[in-house]
Protein backbone atom coordinates (compact mmCIF):
# COMPACT_ATOMS: atom_id res chain seq x y z
CA UNK A 1 0.00 0.00 0.00
CA UNK A 2 1.31 3.43 -0.95
CA UNK A 3 1.94 5.74 2.01
CA UNK A 4 1.90 9.54 1.68
CA UNK A 5 4.94 11.03 3.43
CA UNK A 6 4.71 14.67 4.47
CA UNK A 7 8.27 15.97 4.49
CA UNK A 8 9.39 19.31 5.85
CA UNK A 9 12.24 21.39 4.48
CA UNK A 10 15.14 19.32 5.88
CA UNK A 11 15.08 17.46 2.56
CA UNK A 12 16.31 20.52 0.68
CA UNK A 13 18.93 21.50 3.25
CA UNK A 14 20.30 17.97 3.01
CA UNK A 15 20.34 18.01 -0.80
CA UNK A 16 22.07 21.41 -0.81
CA UNK A 17 24.76 19.97 1.42
CA UNK A 18 23.94 22.35 4.30
CA UNK A 19 23.95 19.41 6.75
CA UNK A 20 27.12 17.80 5.41
CA UNK A 21 27.94 15.41 2.59
CA UNK A 22 26.88 12.37 4.65
CA UNK A 23 23.31 13.61 5.03
CA UNK A 24 23.31 14.75 1.40
CA UNK A 25 24.19 11.23 0.27
CA UNK A 26 21.75 9.61 2.71
CA UNK A 27 18.89 11.83 1.52
CA UNK A 28 19.63 11.12 -2.13
CA UNK A 29 19.72 7.39 -1.32
CA UNK A 30 16.33 7.83 0.41
CA UNK A 31 14.88 9.46 -2.73
CA UNK A 32 16.18 6.60 -4.87
CA UNK A 33 14.60 4.08 -2.49
CA UNK A 34 11.34 6.05 -2.56
CA UNK A 35 11.24 5.54 -6.32
CA UNK A 36 11.66 1.76 -5.84
CA UNK A 37 8.99 1.52 -3.13
CA UNK A 38 5.40 2.54 -3.77
CA UNK A 39 5.33 5.45 -1.27
CA UNK A 40 4.68 9.08 -2.23
CA UNK A 41 5.81 12.54 -1.13
CA UNK A 42 3.05 15.03 -0.33
CA UNK A 43 3.49 18.39 -2.06
CA UNK A 44 1.23 21.29 -1.13
CA UNK A 45 0.69 24.09 -3.59
CA UNK A 46 2.04 27.43 -2.36
CA UNK A 47 3.71 25.86 0.66
CA UNK A 48 7.26 26.35 2.00
CA UNK A 49 8.05 22.90 0.53
CA UNK A 50 7.08 24.07 -2.95
CA UNK A 51 9.12 27.28 -2.52
CA UNK A 52 12.17 25.20 -1.52
CA UNK A 53 11.65 23.04 -4.61
CA UNK A 54 12.08 26.13 -6.78
CA UNK A 55 15.16 27.15 -4.74
CA UNK A 56 16.65 23.69 -5.33
CA UNK A 57 16.31 24.14 -9.06
CA UNK A 58 17.91 27.59 -8.87
CA UNK A 59 20.81 26.44 -6.65
CA UNK A 60 21.51 23.53 -8.97
CA UNK A 61 22.49 25.86 -11.82
CA UNK A 62 26.03 26.29 -10.47
CA UNK A 63 26.67 22.93 -8.82
CA UNK A 64 26.79 19.73 -10.92
CA UNK A 65 26.20 17.46 -7.88
CA UNK A 66 23.12 19.37 -6.76
CA UNK A 67 22.00 19.60 -10.41
CA UNK A 68 22.00 15.82 -10.77
CA UNK A 69 20.05 15.34 -7.54
CA UNK A 70 17.64 18.13 -8.48
CA UNK A 71 17.00 16.63 -11.92
CA UNK A 72 16.39 13.20 -10.37
CA UNK A 73 14.06 14.65 -7.73
CA UNK A 74 12.09 16.60 -10.33
CA UNK A 75 11.84 13.93 -13.02
CA UNK A 76 11.55 10.78 -10.91
CA UNK A 77 9.43 12.10 -8.05
CA UNK A 78 7.81 15.52 -8.50
CA UNK A 79 6.71 14.98 -12.09
CA UNK A 80 5.72 11.38 -11.41
CA UNK A 81 2.08 11.17 -10.29
CA UNK A 82 2.80 7.76 -8.71
CA UNK A 83 5.41 9.35 -6.42
CA UNK A 84 3.78 12.69 -5.59
CA UNK A 85 0.49 13.44 -3.90
CA UNK A 86 -0.42 17.00 -4.85
CA UNK A 87 -2.65 18.78 -2.37
CA UNK A 88 -4.18 22.21 -2.81
CA UNK A 89 -3.31 24.29 0.24
CA UNK A 90 -6.81 25.80 0.09
CA UNK A 91 -8.33 22.35 0.71
CA UNK A 92 -6.57 21.89 4.06
CA UNK A 93 -8.56 21.74 7.28
CA UNK A 94 -7.85 24.43 9.88
CA UNK A 95 -5.91 23.54 13.01
CA UNK A 96 -7.99 23.75 16.16
CA UNK A 97 -7.41 23.40 19.86
CA UNK A 98 -3.88 22.61 20.97
CA UNK A 99 -2.69 22.11 17.39
CA UNK A 100 -3.24 25.81 16.69
CA UNK A 101 -0.20 26.38 18.96
CA UNK A 102 2.09 24.72 16.41
CA UNK A 103 4.44 27.38 14.95
CA UNK A 104 2.71 29.17 12.09
CA UNK A 105 5.43 28.24 9.54
CA UNK A 106 4.90 24.53 10.27
CA UNK A 107 1.12 24.41 10.44
CA UNK A 108 0.78 23.34 6.80
CA UNK A 109 2.49 20.03 7.67
CA UNK A 110 -0.08 19.23 10.33
CA UNK A 111 -2.96 20.36 8.16
CA UNK A 112 -1.75 18.05 5.39
CA UNK A 113 -1.49 15.21 7.89
CA UNK A 114 -5.08 15.76 9.07
CA UNK A 115 -6.27 15.76 5.47
CA UNK A 116 -4.42 12.52 4.61
CA UNK A 117 -4.37 10.60 7.91
CA UNK A 118 -6.90 8.05 6.66
CA UNK A 119 -4.31 7.04 4.02
CA UNK A 120 -1.75 6.04 6.66
CA UNK A 121 0.51 9.02 6.11
CA UNK A 122 2.89 10.65 8.55
CA UNK A 123 5.09 13.70 8.95
CA UNK A 124 8.79 13.08 8.39
CA UNK A 125 10.82 15.75 10.14
CA UNK A 126 14.17 16.68 11.60
CA UNK A 127 12.50 19.37 13.70
CA UNK A 128 12.67 18.68 17.41
CA UNK A 129 11.27 22.02 18.56
CA UNK A 130 7.59 21.06 18.42
CA UNK A 131 5.71 20.36 21.63
CA UNK A 132 5.40 16.59 21.33
CA UNK A 133 2.83 16.46 24.15
CA UNK A 134 0.42 18.36 21.87
CA UNK A 135 1.26 16.09 18.94
CA UNK A 136 0.77 12.94 20.98
CA UNK A 137 -2.53 14.22 22.39
CA UNK A 138 -3.75 14.90 18.84
CA UNK A 139 -2.57 11.45 17.64
CA UNK A 140 -0.36 12.90 14.91
CA UNK A 141 1.99 10.32 13.37
CA UNK A 142 5.54 11.72 13.32
CA UNK A 143 8.76 10.05 12.25
CA UNK A 144 12.15 11.62 12.90
CA UNK A 145 14.40 11.91 9.85
CA UNK A 146 17.54 10.15 11.12
CA UNK A 147 15.89 7.02 12.53
CA UNK A 148 13.40 6.70 9.69
CA UNK A 149 15.94 7.07 6.86
CA UNK A 150 18.28 4.47 8.33
CA UNK A 151 15.45 1.90 8.33
CA UNK A 152 13.84 2.98 5.05
CA UNK A 153 17.07 2.80 3.05
CA UNK A 154 17.58 -0.81 4.17
CA UNK A 155 14.13 -1.93 3.00
CA UNK A 156 14.02 -4.38 0.13
C-alpha positions as protocol buffer text, in pm:
chain_id: "A"
residue {
  index: 1
  type: UNK
  ca { x: 0 y: 0 z: 0 }
}
residue {
  index: 2
  type: UNK
  ca { x: 131 y: 343 z: -95 }
}
residue {
  index: 3
  type: UNK
  ca { x: 194 y: 574 z: 201 }
}
residue {
  index: 4
  type: UNK
  ca { x: 190 y: 954 z: 168 }
}
residue {
  index: 5
  type: UNK
  ca { x: 494 y: 1103 z: 343 }
}
residue {
  index: 6
  type: UNK
  ca { x: 471 y: 1467 z: 447 }
}
residue {
  index: 7
  type: UNK
  ca { x: 827 y: 1597 z: 449 }
}
residue {
  index: 8
  type: UNK
  ca { x: 939 y: 1931 z: 585 }
}
residue {
  index: 9
  type: UNK
  ca { x: 1224 y: 2139 z: 448 }
}
residue {
  index: 10
  type: UNK
  ca { x: 1514 y: 1932 z: 588 }
}
residue {
  index: 11
  type: UNK
  ca { x: 1508 y: 1746 z: 256 }
}
residue {
  index: 12
  type: UNK
  ca { x: 1631 y: 2052 z: 68 }
}
residue {
  index: 13
  type: UNK
  ca { x: 1893 y: 2150 z: 325 }
}
residue {
  index: 14
  type: UNK
  ca { x: 2030 y: 1797 z: 301 }
}
residue {
  index: 15
  type: UNK
  ca { x: 2034 y: 1801 z: -80 }
}
residue {
  index: 16
  type: UNK
  ca { x: 2207 y: 2141 z: -81 }
}
residue {
  index: 17
  type: UNK
  ca { x: 2476 y: 1997 z: 142 }
}
residue {
  index: 18
  type: UNK
  ca { x: 2394 y: 2235 z: 430 }
}
residue {
  index: 19
  type: UNK
  ca { x: 2395 y: 1941 z: 675 }
}
residue {
  index: 20
  type: UNK
  ca { x: 2712 y: 1780 z: 541 }
}
residue {
  index: 21
  type: UNK
  ca { x: 2794 y: 1541 z: 259 }
}
residue {
  index: 22
  type: UNK
  ca { x: 2688 y: 1237 z: 465 }
}
residue {
  index: 23
  type: UNK
  ca { x: 2331 y: 1361 z: 503 }
}
residue {
  index: 24
  type: UNK
  ca { x: 2331 y: 1475 z: 140 }
}
residue {
  index: 25
  type: UNK
  ca { x: 2419 y: 1123 z: 27 }
}
residue {
  index: 26
  type: UNK
  ca { x: 2175 y: 961 z: 271 }
}
residue {
  index: 27
  type: UNK
  ca { x: 1889 y: 1183 z: 152 }
}
residue {
  index: 28
  type: UNK
  ca { x: 1963 y: 1112 z: -213 }
}
residue {
  index: 29
  type: UNK
  ca { x: 1972 y: 739 z: -132 }
}
residue {
  index: 30
  type: UNK
  ca { x: 1633 y: 783 z: 41 }
}
residue {
  index: 31
  type: UNK
  ca { x: 1488 y: 946 z: -273 }
}
residue {
  index: 32
  type: UNK
  ca { x: 1618 y: 660 z: -487 }
}
residue {
  index: 33
  type: UNK
  ca { x: 1460 y: 408 z: -249 }
}
residue {
  index: 34
  type: UNK
  ca { x: 1134 y: 605 z: -256 }
}
residue {
  index: 35
  type: UNK
  ca { x: 1124 y: 554 z: -632 }
}
residue {
  index: 36
  type: UNK
  ca { x: 1166 y: 176 z: -584 }
}
residue {
  index: 37
  type: UNK
  ca { x: 899 y: 152 z: -313 }
}
residue {
  index: 38
  type: UNK
  ca { x: 540 y: 254 z: -377 }
}
residue {
  index: 39
  type: UNK
  ca { x: 533 y: 545 z: -127 }
}
residue {
  index: 40
  type: UNK
  ca { x: 468 y: 908 z: -223 }
}
residue {
  index: 41
  type: UNK
  ca { x: 581 y: 1254 z: -113 }
}
residue {
  index: 42
  type: UNK
  ca { x: 305 y: 1503 z: -33 }
}
residue {
  index: 43
  type: UNK
  ca { x: 349 y: 1839 z: -206 }
}
residue {
  index: 44
  type: UNK
  ca { x: 123 y: 2129 z: -113 }
}
residue {
  index: 45
  type: UNK
  ca { x: 69 y: 2409 z: -359 }
}
residue {
  index: 46
  type: UNK
  ca { x: 204 y: 2743 z: -236 }
}
residue {
  index: 47
  type: UNK
  ca { x: 371 y: 2586 z: 66 }
}
residue {
  index: 48
  type: UNK
  ca { x: 726 y: 2635 z: 200 }
}
residue {
  index: 49
  type: UNK
  ca { x: 805 y: 2290 z: 53 }
}
residue {
  index: 50
  type: UNK
  ca { x: 708 y: 2407 z: -295 }
}
residue {
  index: 51
  type: UNK
  ca { x: 912 y: 2728 z: -252 }
}
residue {
  index: 52
  type: UNK
  ca { x: 1217 y: 2520 z: -152 }
}
residue {
  index: 53
  type: UNK
  ca { x: 1165 y: 2304 z: -461 }
}
residue {
  index: 54
  type: UNK
  ca { x: 1208 y: 2613 z: -678 }
}
residue {
  index: 55
  type: UNK
  ca { x: 1516 y: 2715 z: -474 }
}
residue {
  index: 56
  type: UNK
  ca { x: 1665 y: 2369 z: -533 }
}
residue {
  index: 57
  type: UNK
  ca { x: 1631 y: 2414 z: -906 }
}
residue {
  index: 58
  type: UNK
  ca { x: 1791 y: 2759 z: -887 }
}
residue {
  index: 59
  type: UNK
  ca { x: 2081 y: 2644 z: -665 }
}
residue {
  index: 60
  type: UNK
  ca { x: 2151 y: 2353 z: -897 }
}
residue {
  index: 61
  type: UNK
  ca { x: 2249 y: 2586 z: -1182 }
}
residue {
  index: 62
  type: UNK
  ca { x: 2603 y: 2629 z: -1047 }
}
residue {
  index: 63
  type: UNK
  ca { x: 2667 y: 2293 z: -882 }
}
residue {
  index: 64
  type: UNK
  ca { x: 2679 y: 1973 z: -1092 }
}
residue {
  index: 65
  type: UNK
  ca { x: 2620 y: 1746 z: -788 }
}
residue {
  index: 66
  type: UNK
  ca { x: 2312 y: 1937 z: -676 }
}
residue {
  index: 67
  type: UNK
  ca { x: 2200 y: 1960 z: -1041 }
}
residue {
  index: 68
  type: UNK
  ca { x: 2200 y: 1582 z: -1077 }
}
residue {
  index: 69
  type: UNK
  ca { x: 2005 y: 1534 z: -754 }
}
residue {
  index: 70
  type: UNK
  ca { x: 1764 y: 1813 z: -848 }
}
residue {
  index: 71
  type: UNK
  ca { x: 1700 y: 1663 z: -1192 }
}
residue {
  index: 72
  type: UNK
  ca { x: 1639 y: 1320 z: -1037 }
}
residue {
  index: 73
  type: UNK
  ca { x: 1406 y: 1465 z: -773 }
}
residue {
  index: 74
  type: UNK
  ca { x: 1209 y: 1660 z: -1033 }
}
residue {
  index: 75
  type: UNK
  ca { x: 1184 y: 1393 z: -1302 }
}
residue {
  index: 76
  type: UNK
  ca { x: 1155 y: 1078 z: -1091 }
}
residue {
  index: 77
  type: UNK
  ca { x: 943 y: 1210 z: -805 }
}
residue {
  index: 78
  type: UNK
  ca { x: 781 y: 1552 z: -850 }
}
residue {
  index: 79
  type: UNK
  ca { x: 671 y: 1498 z: -1209 }
}
residue {
  index: 80
  type: UNK
  ca { x: 572 y: 1138 z: -1141 }
}
residue {
  index: 81
  type: UNK
  ca { x: 208 y: 1117 z: -1029 }
}
residue {
  index: 82
  type: UNK
  ca { x: 280 y: 776 z: -871 }
}
residue {
  index: 83
  type: UNK
  ca { x: 541 y: 935 z: -642 }
}
residue {
  index: 84
  type: UNK
  ca { x: 378 y: 1269 z: -559 }
}
residue {
  index: 85
  type: UNK
  ca { x: 49 y: 1344 z: -390 }
}
residue {
  index: 86
  type: UNK
  ca { x: -42 y: 1700 z: -485 }
}
residue {
  index: 87
  type: UNK
  ca { x: -265 y: 1878 z: -237 }
}
residue {
  index: 88
  type: UNK
  ca { x: -418 y: 2221 z: -281 }
}
residue {
  index: 89
  type: UNK
  ca { x: -331 y: 2429 z: 24 }
}
residue {
  index: 90
  type: UNK
  ca { x: -681 y: 2580 z: 9 }
}
residue {
  index: 91
  type: UNK
  ca { x: -833 y: 2235 z: 71 }
}
residue {
  index: 92
  type: UNK
  ca { x: -657 y: 2189 z: 406 }
}
residue {
  index: 93
  type: UNK
  ca { x: -856 y: 2174 z: 728 }
}
residue {
  index: 94
  type: UNK
  ca { x: -785 y: 2443 z: 988 }
}
residue {
  index: 95
  type: UNK
  ca { x: -591 y: 2354 z: 1301 }
}
residue {
  index: 96
  type: UNK
  ca { x: -799 y: 2375 z: 1616 }
}
residue {
  index: 97
  type: UNK
  ca { x: -741 y: 2340 z: 1986 }
}
residue {
  index: 98
  type: UNK
  ca { x: -388 y: 2261 z: 2097 }
}
residue {
  index: 99
  type: UNK
  ca { x: -269 y: 2211 z: 1739 }
}
residue {
  index: 100
  type: UNK
  ca { x: -324 y: 2581 z: 1669 }
}
residue {
  index: 101
  type: UNK
  ca { x: -20 y: 2638 z: 1896 }
}
residue {
  index: 102
  type: UNK
  ca { x: 209 y: 2472 z: 1641 }
}
residue {
  index: 103
  type: UNK
  ca { x: 444 y: 2738 z: 1495 }
}
residue {
  index: 104
  type: UNK
  ca { x: 271 y: 2917 z: 1209 }
}
residue {
  index: 105
  type: UNK
  ca { x: 543 y: 2824 z: 954 }
}
residue {
  index: 106
  type: UNK
  ca { x: 490 y: 2453 z: 1027 }
}
residue {
  index: 107
  type: UNK
  ca { x: 112 y: 2441 z: 1044 }
}
residue {
  index: 108
  type: UNK
  ca { x: 78 y: 2334 z: 680 }
}
residue {
  index: 109
  type: UNK
  ca { x: 249 y: 2003 z: 767 }
}
residue {
  index: 110
  type: UNK
  ca { x: -8 y: 1923 z: 1033 }
}
residue {
  index: 111
  type: UNK
  ca { x: -296 y: 2036 z: 816 }
}
residue {
  index: 112
  type: UNK
  ca { x: -175 y: 1805 z: 539 }
}
residue {
  index: 113
  type: UNK
  ca { x: -149 y: 1521 z: 789 }
}
residue {
  index: 114
  type: UNK
  ca { x: -508 y: 1576 z: 907 }
}
residue {
  index: 115
  type: UNK
  ca { x: -627 y: 1576 z: 547 }
}
residue {
  index: 116
  type: UNK
  ca { x: -442 y: 1252 z: 461 }
}
residue {
  index: 117
  type: UNK
  ca { x: -437 y: 1060 z: 791 }
}
residue {
  index: 118
  type: UNK
  ca { x: -690 y: 805 z: 666 }
}
residue {
  index: 119
  type: UNK
  ca { x: -431 y: 704 z: 402 }
}
residue {
  index: 120
  type: UNK
  ca { x: -175 y: 604 z: 666 }
}
residue {
  index: 121
  type: UNK
  ca { x: 51 y: 902 z: 611 }
}
residue {
  index: 122
  type: UNK
  ca { x: 289 y: 1065 z: 855 }
}
residue {
  index: 123
  type: UNK
  ca { x: 509 y: 1370 z: 895 }
}
residue {
  index: 124
  type: UNK
  ca { x: 879 y: 1308 z: 839 }
}
residue {
  index: 125
  type: UNK
  ca { x: 1082 y: 1575 z: 1014 }
}
residue {
  index: 126
  type: UNK
  ca { x: 1417 y: 1668 z: 1160 }
}
residue {
  index: 127
  type: UNK
  ca { x: 1250 y: 1937 z: 1370 }
}
residue {
  index: 128
  type: UNK
  ca { x: 1267 y: 1868 z: 1741 }
}
residue {
  index: 129
  type: UNK
  ca { x: 1127 y: 2202 z: 1856 }
}
residue {
  index: 130
  type: UNK
  ca { x: 759 y: 2106 z: 1842 }
}
residue {
  index: 131
  type: UNK
  ca { x: 571 y: 2036 z: 2163 }
}
residue {
  index: 132
  type: UNK
  ca { x: 540 y: 1659 z: 2133 }
}
residue {
  index: 133
  type: UNK
  ca { x: 283 y: 1646 z: 2415 }
}
residue {
  index: 134
  type: UNK
  ca { x: 42 y: 1836 z: 2187 }
}
residue {
  index: 135
  type: UNK
  ca { x: 126 y: 1609 z: 1894 }
}
residue {
  index: 136
  type: UNK
  ca { x: 77 y: 1294 z: 2098 }
}
residue {
  index: 137
  type: UNK
  ca { x: -253 y: 1422 z: 2239 }
}
residue {
  index: 138
  type: UNK
  ca { x: -375 y: 1490 z: 1884 }
}
residue {
  index: 139
  type: UNK
  ca { x: -257 y: 1145 z: 1764 }
}
residue {
  index: 140
  type: UNK
  ca { x: -36 y: 1290 z: 1491 }
}
residue {
  index: 141
  type: UNK
  ca { x: 199 y: 1032 z: 1337 }
}
residue {
  index: 142
  type: UNK
  ca { x: 554 y: 1172 z: 1332 }
}
residue {
  index: 143
  type: UNK
  ca { x: 876 y: 1005 z: 1225 }
}
residue {
  index: 144
  type: UNK
  ca { x: 1215 y: 1162 z: 1290 }
}
residue {
  index: 145
  type: UNK
  ca { x: 1440 y: 1191 z: 985 }
}
residue {
  index: 146
  type: UNK
  ca { x: 1754 y: 1015 z: 1112 }
}
residue {
  index: 147
  type: UNK
  ca { x: 1589 y: 702 z: 1253 }
}
residue {
  index: 148
  type: UNK
  ca { x: 1340 y: 670 z: 969 }
}
residue {
  index: 149
  type: UNK
  ca { x: 1594 y: 707 z: 686 }
}
residue {
  index: 150
  type: UNK
  ca { x: 1828 y: 447 z: 833 }
}
residue {
  index: 151
  type: UNK
  ca { x: 1545 y: 190 z: 833 }
}
residue {
  index: 152
  type: UNK
  ca { x: 1384 y: 298 z: 505 }
}
residue {
  index: 153
  type: UNK
  ca { x: 1707 y: 280 z: 305 }
}
residue {
  index: 154
  type: UNK
  ca { x: 1758 y: -81 z: 417 }
}
residue {
  index: 155
  type: UNK
  ca { x: 1413 y: -193 z: 300 }
}
residue {
  index: 156
  type: UNK
  ca { x: 1402 y: -438 z: 13 }
}
